[in-house]
């Protein structure tokens, strides 16, 4: 069985997190959307809220990654 690439693993982990987090993380990391425009789009009140959301979503992915190690 060939070694799974990092991209493949990431896709699997991303598929297991909430849709909201998938949207947030894709906007930030894939599409390089500025936090300010994402804040407006998501209706977040300030940068602190945005950073908290990003952190929570990254933690979801990390949890999925730990499950498969």
PDB file with one MODEL, atoms N, CA, C and O in Angstrom:
MODEL        1
ATOM      1  N   UNK A   1       0.854  -1.194   0.000  1.00  0.00           N
ATOM      2  CA  UNK A   1       0.000   0.000   0.000  1.00  0.00           C
ATOM      3  C   UNK A   1       0.888   1.242   0.000  1.00  0.00           C
ATOM      4  O   UNK A   1       1.732   1.395   0.883  1.00  0.00           O
ATOM      5  N   UNK A   2       0.711   2.124  -0.970  1.00  0.00           N
ATOM      6  CA  UNK A   2       1.581   3.309  -1.031  1.00  0.00           C
ATOM      7  C   UNK A   2       1.361   4.247   0.149  1.00  0.00           C
ATOM      8  O   UNK A   2       0.268   4.327   0.709  1.00  0.00           O
ATOM      9  N   UNK A   3       2.410   4.941   0.503  1.00  0.00           N
ATOM     10  CA  UNK A   3       2.354   5.908   1.596  1.00  0.00           C
ATOM     11  C   UNK A   3       1.364   7.025   1.241  1.00  0.00           C
ATOM     12  O   UNK A   3       1.400   7.573   0.139  1.00  0.00           O
ATOM     13  N   UNK A   4       0.492   7.349   2.180  1.00  0.00           N
ATOM     14  CA  UNK A   4      -0.484   8.423   1.952  1.00  0.00           C
ATOM     15  C   UNK A   4       0.233   9.767   2.042  1.00  0.00           C
ATOM     16  O   UNK A   4       0.984  10.022   2.983  1.00  0.00           O
ATOM     17  N   UNK A   5      -0.005  10.608   1.065  1.00  0.00           N
ATOM     18  CA  UNK A   5       0.650  11.916   1.069  1.00  0.00           C
ATOM     19  C   UNK A   5       0.058  12.817   2.145  1.00  0.00           C
ATOM     20  O   UNK A   5      -1.048  12.583   2.632  1.00  0.00           O
ATOM     21  N   UNK A   6       0.806  13.841   2.503  1.00  0.00           N
ATOM     22  CA  UNK A   6       0.319  14.805   3.491  1.00  0.00           C
ATOM     23  C   UNK A   6      -0.988  15.436   3.035  1.00  0.00           C
ATOM     24  O   UNK A   6      -1.899  15.653   3.834  1.00  0.00           O
ATOM     25  N   UNK A   7      -1.070  15.726   1.743  1.00  0.00           N
ATOM     26  CA  UNK A   7      -2.284  16.350   1.195  1.00  0.00           C
ATOM     27  C   UNK A   7      -3.488  15.424   1.360  1.00  0.00           C
ATOM     28  O   UNK A   7      -4.578  15.862   1.729  1.00  0.00           O
ATOM     29  N   UNK A   8      -3.272  14.135   1.080  1.00  0.00           N
ATOM     30  CA  UNK A   8      -4.354  13.159   1.229  1.00  0.00           C
ATOM     31  C   UNK A   8      -4.818  13.074   2.682  1.00  0.00           C
ATOM     32  O   UNK A   8      -6.014  13.047   2.970  1.00  0.00           O
ATOM     33  N   UNK A   9      -3.853  13.034   3.580  1.00  0.00           N
ATOM     34  CA  UNK A   9      -4.178  12.969   5.006  1.00  0.00           C
ATOM     35  C   UNK A   9      -4.958  14.209   5.422  1.00  0.00           C
ATOM     36  O   UNK A   9      -5.968  14.115   6.120  1.00  0.00           O
ATOM     37  N   UNK A  10      -4.489  15.352   4.995  1.00  0.00           N
ATOM     38  CA  UNK A  10      -5.152  16.604   5.346  1.00  0.00           C
ATOM     39  C   UNK A  10      -6.590  16.623   4.830  1.00  0.00           C
ATOM     40  O   UNK A  10      -7.503  17.061   5.530  1.00  0.00           O
ATOM     41  N   UNK A  11      -6.780  16.147   3.607  1.00  0.00           N
ATOM     42  CA  UNK A  11      -8.136  16.070   3.036  1.00  0.00           C
ATOM     43  C   UNK A  11      -9.047  15.208   3.920  1.00  0.00           C
ATOM     44  O   UNK A  11     -10.194  15.568   4.183  1.00  0.00           O
ATOM     45  N   UNK A  12      -8.524  14.077   4.369  1.00  0.00           N
ATOM     46  CA  UNK A  12      -9.303  13.179   5.232  1.00  0.00           C
ATOM     47  C   UNK A  12      -9.682  13.863   6.536  1.00  0.00           C
ATOM     48  O   UNK A  12     -10.831  13.806   6.975  1.00  0.00           O
ATOM     49  N   UNK A  13      -8.693  14.512   7.148  1.00  0.00           N
ATOM     50  CA  UNK A  13      -8.956  15.183   8.428  1.00  0.00           C
ATOM     51  C   UNK A  13      -9.946  16.324   8.241  1.00  0.00           C
ATOM     52  O   UNK A  13     -10.850  16.509   9.056  1.00  0.00           O
ATOM     53  N   UNK A  14      -9.775  17.082   7.173  1.00  0.00           N
ATOM     54  CA  UNK A  14     -10.670  18.211   6.897  1.00  0.00           C
ATOM     55  C   UNK A  14     -12.117  17.733   6.722  1.00  0.00           C
ATOM     56  O   UNK A  14     -13.059  18.407   7.138  1.00  0.00           O
ATOM     57  N   UNK A  15     -12.275  16.567   6.104  1.00  0.00           N
ATOM     58  CA  UNK A  15     -13.616  16.030   5.860  1.00  0.00           C
ATOM     59  C   UNK A  15     -14.333  15.660   7.155  1.00  0.00           C
ATOM     60  O   UNK A  15     -15.558  15.544   7.182  1.00  0.00           O
ATOM     61  N   UNK A  16     -13.568  15.477   8.224  1.00  0.00           N
ATOM     62  CA  UNK A  16     -14.152  15.032   9.499  1.00  0.00           C
ATOM     63  C   UNK A  16     -14.471  16.171  10.454  1.00  0.00           C
ATOM     64  O   UNK A  16     -15.083  15.938  11.496  1.00  0.00           O
ATOM     65  N   UNK A  17     -14.079  17.383  10.132  1.00  0.00           N
ATOM     66  CA  UNK A  17     -14.373  18.511  11.024  1.00  0.00           C
ATOM     67  C   UNK A  17     -15.681  19.181  10.582  1.00  0.00           C
ATOM     68  O   UNK A  17     -16.226  18.849   9.529  1.00  0.00           O
ATOM     69  N   UNK A  18     -16.177  20.117  11.383  1.00  0.00           N
ATOM     70  CA  UNK A  18     -17.459  20.749  11.063  1.00  0.00           C
ATOM     71  C   UNK A  18     -17.370  21.505   9.738  1.00  0.00           C
ATOM     72  O   UNK A  18     -16.303  21.977   9.345  1.00  0.00           O
ATOM     73  N   UNK A  19     -18.507  21.607   9.065  1.00  0.00           N
ATOM     74  CA  UNK A  19     -18.535  22.328   7.790  1.00  0.00           C
ATOM     75  C   UNK A  19     -18.107  23.773   7.956  1.00  0.00           C
ATOM     76  O   UNK A  19     -17.425  24.340   7.102  1.00  0.00           O
ATOM     77  N   UNK A  20     -18.520  24.359   9.075  1.00  0.00           N
ATOM     78  CA  UNK A  20     -18.146  25.742   9.367  1.00  0.00           C
ATOM     79  C   UNK A  20     -16.625  25.880   9.407  1.00  0.00           C
ATOM     80  O   UNK A  20     -16.061  26.800   8.814  1.00  0.00           O
ATOM     81  N   UNK A  21     -15.974  24.967  10.105  1.00  0.00           N
ATOM     82  CA  UNK A  21     -14.515  25.010  10.197  1.00  0.00           C
ATOM     83  C   UNK A  21     -13.858  24.715   8.850  1.00  0.00           C
ATOM     84  O   UNK A  21     -12.832  25.307   8.514  1.00  0.00           O
ATOM     85  N   UNK A  22     -14.445  23.806   8.085  1.00  0.00           N
ATOM     86  CA  UNK A  22     -13.893  23.543   6.754  1.00  0.00           C
ATOM     87  C   UNK A  22     -13.873  24.831   5.944  1.00  0.00           C
ATOM     88  O   UNK A  22     -12.885  25.150   5.282  1.00  0.00           O
ATOM     89  N   UNK A  23     -14.978  25.565   6.006  1.00  0.00           N
ATOM     90  CA  UNK A  23     -15.087  26.806   5.242  1.00  0.00           C
ATOM     91  C   UNK A  23     -14.057  27.843   5.714  1.00  0.00           C
ATOM     92  O   UNK A  23     -13.412  28.505   4.901  1.00  0.00           O
ATOM     93  N   UNK A  24     -13.916  27.970   7.019  1.00  0.00           N
ATOM     94  CA  UNK A  24     -12.985  28.942   7.604  1.00  0.00           C
ATOM     95  C   UNK A  24     -11.542  28.611   7.232  1.00  0.00           C
ATOM     96  O   UNK A  24     -10.802  29.475   6.761  1.00  0.00           O
ATOM     97  N   UNK A  25     -11.148  27.357   7.447  1.00  0.00           N
ATOM     98  CA  UNK A  25      -9.764  26.970   7.187  1.00  0.00           C
ATOM     99  C   UNK A  25      -9.415  27.026   5.701  1.00  0.00           C
ATOM    100  O   UNK A  25      -8.306  27.418   5.338  1.00  0.00           O
ATOM    101  N   UNK A  26     -10.354  26.637   4.846  1.00  0.00           N
ATOM    102  CA  UNK A  26     -10.101  26.727   3.403  1.00  0.00           C
ATOM    103  C   UNK A  26      -9.913  28.180   2.986  1.00  0.00           C
ATOM    104  O   UNK A  26      -9.027  28.497   2.194  1.00  0.00           O
ATOM    105  N   UNK A  27     -10.747  29.053   3.522  1.00  0.00           N
ATOM    106  CA  UNK A  27     -10.635  30.480   3.190  1.00  0.00           C
ATOM    107  C   UNK A  27      -9.265  31.018   3.606  1.00  0.00           C
ATOM    108  O   UNK A  27      -8.629  31.755   2.854  1.00  0.00           O
ATOM    109  N   UNK A  28      -8.821  30.649   4.793  1.00  0.00           N
ATOM    110  CA  UNK A  28      -7.547  31.163   5.320  1.00  0.00           C
ATOM    111  C   UNK A  28      -6.341  30.540   4.619  1.00  0.00           C
ATOM    112  O   UNK A  28      -5.455  31.252   4.147  1.00  0.00           O
ATOM    113  N   UNK A  29      -6.311  29.202   4.554  1.00  0.00           N
ATOM    114  CA  UNK A  29      -5.097  28.528   4.098  1.00  0.00           C
ATOM    115  C   UNK A  29      -5.053  28.226   2.604  1.00  0.00           C
ATOM    116  O   UNK A  29      -3.982  28.267   1.999  1.00  0.00           O
ATOM    117  N   UNK A  30      -6.200  27.923   2.004  1.00  0.00           N
ATOM    118  CA  UNK A  30      -6.198  27.606   0.572  1.00  0.00           C
ATOM    119  C   UNK A  30      -6.323  28.864  -0.276  1.00  0.00           C
ATOM    120  O   UNK A  30      -5.585  29.063  -1.241  1.00  0.00           O
ATOM    121  N   UNK A  31      -7.278  29.708   0.112  1.00  0.00           N
ATOM    122  CA  UNK A  31      -7.567  30.879  -0.726  1.00  0.00           C
ATOM    123  C   UNK A  31      -6.900  32.157  -0.235  1.00  0.00           C
ATOM    124  O   UNK A  31      -7.051  33.220  -0.837  1.00  0.00           O
ATOM    125  N   UNK A  32      -6.158  32.041   0.870  1.00  0.00           N
ATOM    126  CA  UNK A  32      -5.394  33.179   1.424  1.00  0.00           C
ATOM    127  C   UNK A  32      -6.274  34.420   1.620  1.00  0.00           C
ATOM    128  O   UNK A  32      -5.849  35.551   1.382  1.00  0.00           O
ATOM    129  N   UNK A  33      -7.498  34.173   2.055  1.00  0.00           N
ATOM    130  CA  UNK A  33      -8.418  35.287   2.286  1.00  0.00           C
ATOM    131  C   UNK A  33      -7.965  36.088   3.502  1.00  0.00           C
ATOM    132  O   UNK A  33      -7.653  35.513   4.545  1.00  0.00           O
ATOM    133  N   UNK A  34      -7.929  37.417   3.370  1.00  0.00           N
ATOM    134  CA  UNK A  34      -7.530  38.232   4.531  1.00  0.00           C
ATOM    135  C   UNK A  34      -8.527  38.063   5.680  1.00  0.00           C
ATOM    136  O   UNK A  34      -9.734  37.966   5.457  1.00  0.00           O
ATOM    137  N   UNK A  35      -8.014  38.029   6.895  1.00  0.00           N
ATOM    138  CA  UNK A  35      -8.848  37.843   8.081  1.00  0.00           C
ATOM    139  C   UNK A  35      -9.966  38.897   8.142  1.00  0.00           C
ATOM    140  O   UNK A  35     -11.084  38.599   8.563  1.00  0.00           O
ATOM    141  N   UNK A  36      -9.656  40.119   7.721  1.00  0.00           N
ATOM    142  CA  UNK A  36     -10.638  41.201   7.790  1.00  0.00           C
ATOM    143  C   UNK A  36     -11.868  40.891   6.935  1.00  0.00           C
ATOM    144  O   UNK A  36     -13.000  41.100   7.372  1.00  0.00           O
ATOM    145  N   UNK A  37     -11.644  40.394   5.722  1.00  0.00           N
ATOM    146  CA  UNK A  37     -12.788  40.105   4.863  1.00  0.00           C
ATOM    147  C   UNK A  37     -13.534  38.865   5.354  1.00  0.00           C
ATOM    148  O   UNK A  37     -14.753  38.771   5.208  1.00  0.00           O
ATOM    149  N   UNK A  38     -12.803  37.919   5.934  1.00  0.00           N
ATOM    150  CA  UNK A  38     -13.441  36.732   6.496  1.00  0.00           C
ATOM    151  C   UNK A  38     -14.303  37.126   7.704  1.00  0.00           C
ATOM    152  O   UNK A  38     -15.389  36.583   7.900  1.00  0.00           O
ATOM    153  N   UNK A  39     -13.817  38.061   8.500  1.00  0.00           N
ATOM    154  CA  UNK A  39     -14.568  38.557   9.652  1.00  0.00           C
ATOM    155  C   UNK A  39     -15.922  39.110   9.217  1.00  0.00           C
ATOM    156  O   UNK A  39     -16.949  38.832   9.837  1.00  0.00           O
ATOM    157  N   UNK A  40     -15.908  39.890   8.151  1.00  0.00           N
ATOM    158  CA  UNK A  40     -17.142  40.482   7.638  1.00  0.00           C
ATOM    159  C   UNK A  40     -18.074  39.390   7.128  1.00  0.00           C
ATOM    160  O   UNK A  40     -19.265  39.373   7.437  1.00  0.00           O
ATOM    161  N   UNK A  41     -17.513  38.484   6.345  1.00  0.00           N
ATOM    162  CA  UNK A  41     -18.289  37.396   5.744  1.00  0.00           C
ATOM    163  C   UNK A  41     -18.941  36.517   6.815  1.00  0.00           C
ATOM    164  O   UNK A  41     -20.096  36.114   6.678  1.00  0.00           O
ATOM    165  N   UNK A  42     -18.196  36.228   7.876  1.00  0.00           N
ATOM    166  CA  UNK A  42     -18.680  35.316   8.915  1.00  0.00           C
ATOM    167  C   UNK A  42     -19.479  36.048  10.009  1.00  0.00           C
ATOM    168  O   UNK A  42     -20.100  35.410  10.859  1.00  0.00           O
ATOM    169  N   UNK A  43     -19.457  37.363   9.978  1.00  0.00           N
ATOM    170  CA  UNK A  43     -20.195  38.138  10.969  1.00  0.00           C
ATOM    171  C   UNK A  43     -19.533  38.188  12.336  1.00  0.00           C
ATOM    172  O   UNK A  43     -20.210  38.364  13.349  1.00  0.00           O
ATOM    173  N   UNK A  44     -18.208  38.035  12.371  1.00  0.00           N
ATOM    174  CA  UNK A  44     -17.490  38.109  13.645  1.00  0.00           C
ATOM    175  C   UNK A  44     -17.304  39.561  14.042  1.00  0.00           C
ATOM    176  O   UNK A  44     -17.087  40.430  13.198  1.00  0.00           O
ATOM    177  N   UNK A  45     -17.394  39.810  15.349  1.00  0.00           N
ATOM    178  CA  UNK A  45     -17.357  41.188  15.840  1.00  0.00           C
ATOM    179  C   UNK A  45     -15.972  41.830  15.802  1.00  0.00           C
ATOM    180  O   UNK A  45     -15.847  43.032  15.570  1.00  0.00           O
ATOM    181  N   UNK A  46     -14.945  41.035  16.028  1.00  0.00           N
ATOM    182  CA  UNK A  46     -13.592  41.607  16.075  1.00  0.00           C
ATOM    183  C   UNK A  46     -12.525  40.560  15.777  1.00  0.00           C
ATOM    184  O   UNK A  46     -12.827  39.383  15.577  1.00  0.00           O
ATOM    185  N   UNK A  47     -11.297  41.002  15.753  1.00  0.00           N
ATOM    186  CA  UNK A  47     -10.150  40.140  15.430  1.00  0.00           C
ATOM    187  C   UNK A  47      -9.991  39.029  16.468  1.00  0.00           C
ATOM    188  O   UNK A  47      -9.613  37.907  16.132  1.00  0.00           O
ATOM    189  N   UNK A  48     -10.277  39.344  17.710  1.00  0.00           N
ATOM    190  CA  UNK A  48     -10.152  38.354  18.776  1.00  0.00           C
ATOM    191  C   UNK A  48     -11.091  37.169  18.524  1.00  0.00           C
ATOM    192  O   UNK A  48     -10.690  36.012  18.657  1.00  0.00           O
ATOM    193  N   UNK A  49     -12.339  37.465  18.161  1.00  0.00           N
ATOM    194  CA  UNK A  49     -13.307  36.419  17.834  1.00  0.00           C
ATOM    195  C   UNK A  49     -12.815  35.592  16.654  1.00  0.00           C
ATOM    196  O   UNK A  49     -12.908  34.364  16.663  1.00  0.00           O
ATOM    197  N   UNK A  50     -12.295  36.271  15.645  1.00  0.00           N
ATOM    198  CA  UNK A  50     -11.780  35.595  14.448  1.00  0.00           C
ATOM    199  C   UNK A  50     -10.635  34.657  14.808  1.00  0.00           C
ATOM    200  O   UNK A  50     -10.602  33.510  14.363  1.00  0.00           O
ATOM    201  N   UNK A  51      -9.703  35.144  15.609  1.00  0.00           N
ATOM    202  CA  UNK A  51      -8.563  34.326  16.016  1.00  0.00           C
ATOM    203  C   UNK A  51      -9.013  33.111  16.824  1.00  0.00           C
ATOM    204  O   UNK A  51      -8.478  32.016  16.658  1.00  0.00           O
ATOM    205  N   UNK A  52     -10.003  33.310  17.704  1.00  0.00           N
ATOM    206  CA  UNK A  52     -10.544  32.191  18.488  1.00  0.00           C
ATOM    207  C   UNK A  52     -11.155  31.129  17.590  1.00  0.00           C
ATOM    208  O   UNK A  52     -10.928  29.936  17.788  1.00  0.00           O
ATOM    209  N   UNK A  53     -11.929  31.561  16.604  1.00  0.00           N
ATOM    210  CA  UNK A  53     -12.559  30.626  15.675  1.00  0.00           C
ATOM    211  C   UNK A  53     -11.511  29.837  14.904  1.00  0.00           C
ATOM    212  O   UNK A  53     -11.603  28.617  14.769  1.00  0.00           O
ATOM    213  N   UNK A  54     -10.519  30.552  14.404  1.00  0.00           N
ATOM    214  CA  UNK A  54      -9.441  29.905  13.655  1.00  0.00           C
ATOM    215  C   UNK A  54      -8.750  28.863  14.539  1.00  0.00           C
ATOM    216  O   UNK A  54      -8.502  27.739  14.103  1.00  0.00           O
ATOM    217  N   UNK A  55      -8.445  29.241  15.774  1.00  0.00           N
ATOM    218  CA  UNK A  55      -7.771  28.339  16.709  1.00  0.00           C
ATOM    219  C   UNK A  55      -8.608  27.082  16.946  1.00  0.00           C
ATOM    220  O   UNK A  55      -8.086  25.969  16.889  1.00  0.00           O
ATOM    221  N   UNK A  56      -9.909  27.258  17.215  1.00  0.00           N
ATOM    222  CA  UNK A  56     -10.791  26.112  17.471  1.00  0.00           C
ATOM    223  C   UNK A  56     -10.817  25.159  16.275  1.00  0.00           C
ATOM    224  O   UNK A  56     -10.824  23.939  16.439  1.00  0.00           O
ATOM    225  N   UNK A  57     -10.829  25.724  15.095  1.00  0.00           N
ATOM    226  CA  UNK A  57     -10.873  24.898  13.884  1.00  0.00           C
ATOM    227  C   UNK A  57      -9.565  24.146  13.670  1.00  0.00           C
ATOM    228  O   UNK A  57      -9.568  22.970  13.308  1.00  0.00           O
ATOM    229  N   UNK A  58      -8.462  24.826  13.893  1.00  0.00           N
ATOM    230  CA  UNK A  58      -7.151  24.171  13.768  1.00  0.00           C
ATOM    231  C   UNK A  58      -7.057  23.024  14.784  1.00  0.00           C
ATOM    232  O   UNK A  58      -6.507  21.964  14.483  1.00  0.00           O
ATOM    233  N   UNK A  59      -7.598  23.245  15.989  1.00  0.00           N
ATOM    234  CA  UNK A  59      -7.582  22.205  17.020  1.00  0.00           C
ATOM    235  C   UNK A  59      -8.397  20.989  16.585  1.00  0.00           C
ATOM    236  O   UNK A  59      -8.015  19.854  16.869  1.00  0.00           O
ATOM    237  N   UNK A  60      -9.516  21.219  15.900  1.00  0.00           N
ATOM    238  CA  UNK A  60     -10.324  20.096  15.395  1.00  0.00           C
ATOM    239  C   UNK A  60      -9.504  19.232  14.443  1.00  0.00           C
ATOM    240  O   UNK A  60      -9.540  18.004  14.517  1.00  0.00           O
ATOM    241  N   UNK A  61      -8.764  19.889  13.548  1.00  0.00           N
ATOM    242  CA  UNK A  61      -7.934  19.146  12.591  1.00  0.00           C
ATOM    243  C   UNK A  61      -6.841  18.376  13.329  1.00  0.00           C
ATOM    244  O   UNK A  61      -6.558  17.222  13.006  1.00  0.00           O
ATOM    245  N   UNK A  62      -6.229  19.023  14.327  1.00  0.00           N
ATOM    246  CA  UNK A  62      -5.173  18.353  15.100  1.00  0.00           C
ATOM    247  C   UNK A  62      -5.697  17.110  15.806  1.00  0.00           C
ATOM    248  O   UNK A  62      -5.012  16.089  15.869  1.00  0.00           O
ATOM    249  N   UNK A  63      -6.928  17.199  16.344  1.00  0.00           N
ATOM    250  CA  UNK A  63      -7.532  16.049  17.002  1.00  0.00           C
ATOM    251  C   UNK A  63      -7.722  14.889  16.027  1.00  0.00           C
ATOM    252  O   UNK A  63      -7.466  13.734  16.367  1.00  0.00           O
ATOM    253  N   UNK A  64      -8.167  15.202  14.829  1.00  0.00           N
ATOM    254  CA  UNK A  64      -8.343  14.165  13.808  1.00  0.00           C
ATOM    255  C   UNK A  64      -6.992  13.553  13.432  1.00  0.00           C
ATOM    256  O   UNK A  64      -6.881  12.344  13.228  1.00  0.00           O
ATOM    257  N   UNK A  65      -5.984  14.393  13.345  1.00  0.00           N
ATOM    258  CA  UNK A  65      -4.645  13.913  12.985  1.00  0.00           C
ATOM    259  C   UNK A  65      -4.117  12.966  14.069  1.00  0.00           C
ATOM    260  O   UNK A  65      -3.494  11.949  13.765  1.00  0.00           O
ATOM    261  N   UNK A  66      -4.373  13.311  15.333  1.00  0.00           N
ATOM    262  CA  UNK A  66      -3.888  12.466  16.437  1.00  0.00           C
ATOM    263  C   UNK A  66      -4.578  11.107  16.441  1.00  0.00           C
ATOM    264  O   UNK A  66      -3.970  10.102  16.809  1.00  0.00           O
ATOM    265  N   UNK A  67      -5.837  11.076  16.035  1.00  0.00           N
ATOM    266  CA  UNK A  67      -6.584   9.811  15.987  1.00  0.00           C
ATOM    267  C   UNK A  67      -5.964   8.823  15.006  1.00  0.00           C
ATOM    268  O   UNK A  67      -6.021   7.610  15.210  1.00  0.00           O
ATOM    269  N   UNK A  68      -5.376   9.348  13.950  1.00  0.00           N
ATOM    270  CA  UNK A  68      -4.875   8.459  12.899  1.00  0.00           C
ATOM    271  C   UNK A  68      -3.392   8.141  13.034  1.00  0.00           C
ATOM    272  O   UNK A  68      -2.850   7.369  12.244  1.00  0.00           O
ATOM    273  N   UNK A  69      -2.738   8.725  14.018  1.00  0.00           N
ATOM    274  CA  UNK A  69      -1.294   8.450  14.174  1.00  0.00           C
ATOM    275  C   UNK A  69      -1.044   7.112  14.846  1.00  0.00           C
ATOM    276  O   UNK A  69       0.109   6.731  15.052  1.00  0.00           O
TER     277      UNK A  69
ENDMDL
END
